[in-house]
């Protein structure tokens, strides 16, 4: 097995430690303290149900070859679209749906226990998301609270995590107001919740109002308070969707769904403030068909950024300037399917998994450590309507 330090892929100076911190925080402790990679990653797939999918699925990704193997249905659930792992305990959380009092469906947050031997899931409990169309979820660094974004209601909610890993009462709820210039921006549409690297701020991207709302977050009581400044803006009609930080903590990036761009920011960690650096396109200049963007990820090395195009059906790659955080487009790679709503990079930075929602397949690409280029490994699996990819190290 290759050592994890070697697979951080020639991290730029000053970024290797941050990349390793991100690795262990996002996947749990590695099986061996020596720094050796496990033989495979556990890969959880969130889906839209009603077609070929029945809930959350479990895969194994071979850390040497990139071969992807379907283990099976980890848990039945209604539209468990986005997933998040507890930082230390064998727990997984999802946004989706649950029955309401009238016999219909309402937005839900679900808590699952993870079987340490098999990786399979058992439902602990569900709680309402208090908003329509929950579409993104996160767990705080202390493992005390879960937060989620409601697209339909333009809101975000925080719920406490009970001792058994189940979800308790709401500790915070914020609802946005406003609109913007695009036909899809007649009302707020919160699309993602992301914590700052130190956990002190929560960033809620809102597609409907072209803002990234910034809240001061207290991990002790789960409260949210508007920050000063209270938001960062994108261009009118951009439609900010998903958001991510650079491993150094000095920069942040948002992918804009409606105008097919990525905006780079300088980040002031003390003030929780974002300063716009520039905006780069995700599409080739000669592409004229319809397209919307979806996911955004920074490589663990901090050298590359990737974003997905739905319509062009590709992953757009960018080089990140170490000194400025600015982006240089590197090209596009077909995801070998349609509508890559989500993708993720394995914790060692070797492989990118693209989830093609409309063709029911997940494809594996090897990442070139020098160029950031993507090469299809030949490995893919069929999963109905995949919309989220989450990695975890196997349990000891």
Helices and strands as residue ranges (DSSP letters): G 4-8, H 16-27, E 40-47, E 55-62, E 68-76, E 83-85, E 91-99, E 105-114, E 121-128, E 134-139, E 145-150, E 155-161, E 167-175, E 190-195, E 201-206, E 211-218, E 223-233, E 240-245, E 251-256, E 261-268, E 273-281, E 292-298, E 304-310, E 314-320, E 327-334, E 340-345, E 351-356, G 357-359, E 361-367, E 374-382, E 386-393
